Amino acid sequence: MKRLLASVSLSLCAALACTIDVADFTGKKCDVVGDCPDTHVCVAARPGEGRTCEVLGLPGISDGGGEDAGPVPTWCADIQPIMAASCVSSCHGVDTRDSNETSFRLDYYAPDAGGLPGAQAKAERIRQRASVNQDMPPSPSTVALPTAEQRTLIARWAAGGAPLCFDGGVDAGIPDGGTDGGS
């Protein structure tokens, strides 16, 4: 009887554990990475929802981040120059003649009212394409390809919540690179 009870208990525990899925945590509100399970990061990836737990990479595959990687890169200091050199010239800026995807722009952080989404809204897509898949910019390319170090910066920026400039978030009054020169 004890064996049967132990077997049933073990089966029940295994069945319950299998129902806990990474999707159960995706979208949960968080303040710091410790609020999320190991498979998730705490980022500002969902417009209007603040920071939430999100799966940003495949388990066991590094995204270039890490505890000792240093401060989270920012759009102003680190990412905007990479985007300007590798993404904007004739694809994801004012000129889109060489792009099949014109529903967003990477020459600014966030749009003016009614504008196309900018780099902030596309941070996870940028990370996926530039760092994980490494298929952007496409080869052969007439623009400078990001270096391995730059791809790592992009991954760390996206995983760190895609901060604008100084404070790890969006600050009113700090230029975002938009056409109006404002925030």
Contacts in CASP RR format, 6 or more apart in sequence:
PFRMAT RR
TARGET T0000
AUTHOR 0000-0000-0000
METHOD contacts of the structure
MODEL  1
MKRLLASVSLSLCAALACTIDVADFTGKKCDVVGDCPDTHVCVAARPGEG
RTCEVLGLPGISDGGGEDAGPVPTWCADIQPIMAASCVSSCHGVDTRDSN
ETSFRLDYYAPDAGGLPGAQAKAERIRQRASVNQDMPPSPSTVALPTAEQ
RTLIARWAAGGAPLCFDGGVDAGIPDGGTDGGS
22 37 0 8 1.000
22 39 0 8 1.000
22 40 0 8 1.000
22 55 0 8 1.000
25 36 0 8 1.000
25 37 0 8 1.000
25 39 0 8 1.000
25 40 0 8 1.000
25 53 0 8 1.000
26 40 0 8 1.000
26 52 0 8 1.000
26 53 0 8 1.000
26 54 0 8 1.000
26 55 0 8 1.000
27 46 0 8 1.000
27 49 0 8 1.000
27 52 0 8 1.000
27 53 0 8 1.000
27 54 0 8 1.000
28 35 0 8 1.000
28 36 0 8 1.000
28 52 0 8 1.000
28 53 0 8 1.000
29 35 0 8 1.000
29 49 0 8 1.000
29 50 0 8 1.000
29 51 0 8 1.000
29 52 0 8 1.000
30 36 0 8 1.000
30 42 0 8 1.000
30 51 0 8 1.000
30 52 0 8 1.000
30 53 0 8 1.000
31 42 0 8 1.000
31 51 0 8 1.000
32 42 0 8 1.000
33 41 0 8 1.000
33 42 0 8 1.000
34 42 0 8 1.000
35 42 0 8 1.000
35 53 0 8 1.000
36 42 0 8 1.000
36 53 0 8 1.000
37 53 0 8 1.000
39 55 0 8 1.000
39 59 0 8 1.000
40 53 0 8 1.000
40 54 0 8 1.000
40 55 0 8 1.000
40 56 0 8 1.000
41 53 0 8 1.000
41 54 0 8 1.000
41 56 0 8 1.000
41 159 0 8 1.000
41 160 0 8 1.000
42 51 0 8 1.000
42 52 0 8 1.000
42 53 0 8 1.000
42 54 0 8 1.000
43 51 0 8 1.000
43 52 0 8 1.000
43 54 0 8 1.000
43 56 0 8 1.000
43 123 0 8 1.000
43 124 0 8 1.000
43 158 0 8 1.000
43 159 0 8 1.000
43 160 0 8 1.000
43 161 0 8 1.000
43 162 0 8 1.000
44 50 0 8 1.000
44 51 0 8 1.000
44 52 0 8 1.000
44 161 0 8 1.000
44 162 0 8 1.000
44 169 0 8 1.000
45 52 0 8 1.000
45 54 0 8 1.000
45 56 0 8 1.000
45 123 0 8 1.000
45 124 0 8 1.000
45 161 0 8 1.000
45 162 0 8 1.000
46 52 0 8 1.000
46 54 0 8 1.000
47 121 0 8 1.000
51 161 0 8 1.000
54 124 0 8 1.000
56 63 0 8 1.000
56 124 0 8 1.000
56 127 0 8 1.000
56 158 0 8 1.000
56 159 0 8 1.000
57 63 0 8 1.000
57 132 0 8 1.000
58 132 0 8 1.000
61 132 0 8 1.000
63 127 0 8 1.000
63 131 0 8 1.000
63 132 0 8 1.000
63 155 0 8 1.000
63 156 0 8 1.000
63 159 0 8 1.000
64 131 0 8 1.000
64 152 0 8 1.000
64 155 0 8 1.000
64 156 0 8 1.000
65 152 0 8 1.000
65 155 0 8 1.000
65 156 0 8 1.000
65 159 0 8 1.000
66 156 0 8 1.000
69 152 0 8 1.000
69 156 0 8 1.000
72 156 0 8 1.000
72 157 0 8 1.000
72 160 0 8 1.000
72 161 0 8 1.000
72 163 0 8 1.000
72 168 0 8 1.000
73 79 0 8 1.000
73 153 0 8 1.000
73 154 0 8 1.000
73 156 0 8 1.000
73 157 0 8 1.000
73 163 0 8 1.000
74 157 0 8 1.000
74 163 0 8 1.000
74 164 0 8 1.000
74 165 0 8 1.000
74 166 0 8 1.000
74 168 0 8 1.000
75 109 0 8 1.000
75 119 0 8 1.000
75 120 0 8 1.000
75 157 0 8 1.000
75 162 0 8 1.000
75 163 0 8 1.000
75 164 0 8 1.000
75 165 0 8 1.000
75 176 0 8 1.000
76 164 0 8 1.000
76 165 0 8 1.000
76 166 0 8 1.000
76 174 0 8 1.000
76 175 0 8 1.000
77 165 0 8 1.000
78 153 0 8 1.000
78 157 0 8 1.000
79 119 0 8 1.000
79 153 0 8 1.000
79 154 0 8 1.000
79 157 0 8 1.000
80 109 0 8 1.000
80 119 0 8 1.000
80 177 0 8 1.000
82 146 0 8 1.000
82 150 0 8 1.000
82 153 0 8 1.000
82 154 0 8 1.000
83 92 0 8 1.000
83 106 0 8 1.000
83 107 0 8 1.000
83 119 0 8 1.000
83 126 0 8 1.000
84 107 0 8 1.000
85 143 0 8 1.000
85 144 0 8 1.000
85 146 0 8 1.000
86 136 0 8 1.000
86 137 0 8 1.000
86 143 0 8 1.000
86 144 0 8 1.000
86 145 0 8 1.000
86 146 0 8 1.000
86 150 0 8 1.000
87 93 0 8 1.000
87 106 0 8 1.000
87 136 0 8 1.000
87 137 0 8 1.000
87 143 0 8 1.000
88 106 0 8 1.000
88 107 0 8 1.000
89 95 0 8 1.000
89 143 0 8 1.000
90 96 0 8 1.000
90 97 0 8 1.000
90 98 0 8 1.000
90 99 0 8 1.000
90 142 0 8 1.000
90 143 0 8 1.000
91 98 0 8 1.000
91 99 0 8 1.000
91 137 0 8 1.000
91 143 0 8 1.000
92 99 0 8 1.000
92 101 0 8 1.000
92 104 0 8 1.000
92 105 0 8 1.000
92 106 0 8 1.000
92 107 0 8 1.000
93 105 0 8 1.000
93 106 0 8 1.000
93 107 0 8 1.000
94 105 0 8 1.000
94 107 0 8 1.000
96 102 0 8 1.000
102 116 0 8 1.000
103 116 0 8 1.000
103 117 0 8 1.000
104 116 0 8 1.000
104 117 0 8 1.000
104 118 0 8 1.000
104 121 0 8 1.000
104 122 0 8 1.000
105 111 0 8 1.000
105 116 0 8 1.000
105 117 0 8 1.000
105 118 0 8 1.000
106 118 0 8 1.000
106 119 0 8 1.000
106 122 0 8 1.000
106 126 0 8 1.000
107 177 0 8 1.000
107 178 0 8 1.000
108 118 0 8 1.000
108 119 0 8 1.000
108 176 0 8 1.000
108 177 0 8 1.000
108 178 0 8 1.000
108 179 0 8 1.000
109 118 0 8 1.000
109 119 0 8 1.000
109 120 0 8 1.000
109 164 0 8 1.000
109 176 0 8 1.000
109 177 0 8 1.000
109 178 0 8 1.000
110 118 0 8 1.000
110 119 0 8 1.000
110 120 0 8 1.000
110 121 0 8 1.000
110 164 0 8 1.000
110 170 0 8 1.000
110 176 0 8 1.000
110 178 0 8 1.000
111 117 0 8 1.000
111 118 0 8 1.000
111 178 0 8 1.000
112 178 0 8 1.000
112 179 0 8 1.000
112 180 0 8 1.000
119 126 0 8 1.000
119 162 0 8 1.000
120 162 0 8 1.000
120 164 0 8 1.000
120 170 0 8 1.000
123 157 0 8 1.000
123 158 0 8 1.000
123 161 0 8 1.000
123 162 0 8 1.000
124 158 0 8 1.000
126 136 0 8 1.000
126 154 0 8 1.000
126 158 0 8 1.000
127 154 0 8 1.000
127 155 0 8 1.000
127 157 0 8 1.000
127 158 0 8 1.000
127 159 0 8 1.000
129 135 0 8 1.000
129 136 0 8 1.000
130 136 0 8 1.000
130 146 0 8 1.000
130 151 0 8 1.000
130 154 0 8 1.000
130 155 0 8 1.000
131 151 0 8 1.000
131 152 0 8 1.000
131 154 0 8 1.000
131 155 0 8 1.000
131 158 0 8 1.000
132 155 0 8 1.000
134 151 0 8 1.000
137 143 0 8 1.000
137 145 0 8 1.000
139 145 0 8 1.000
146 154 0 8 1.000
157 163 0 8 1.000
160 168 0 8 1.000
161 168 0 8 1.000
161 169 0 8 1.000
163 169 0 8 1.000
164 170 0 8 1.000
164 171 0 8 1.000
164 174 0 8 1.000
164 176 0 8 1.000
165 171 0 8 1.000
165 174 0 8 1.000
166 174 0 8 1.000
170 183 0 8 1.000
171 183 0 8 1.000
172 183 0 8 1.000
173 182 0 8 1.000
173 183 0 8 1.000
174 183 0 8 1.000
175 181 0 8 1.000
175 182 0 8 1.000
175 183 0 8 1.000
176 182 0 8 1.000
176 183 0 8 1.000
END
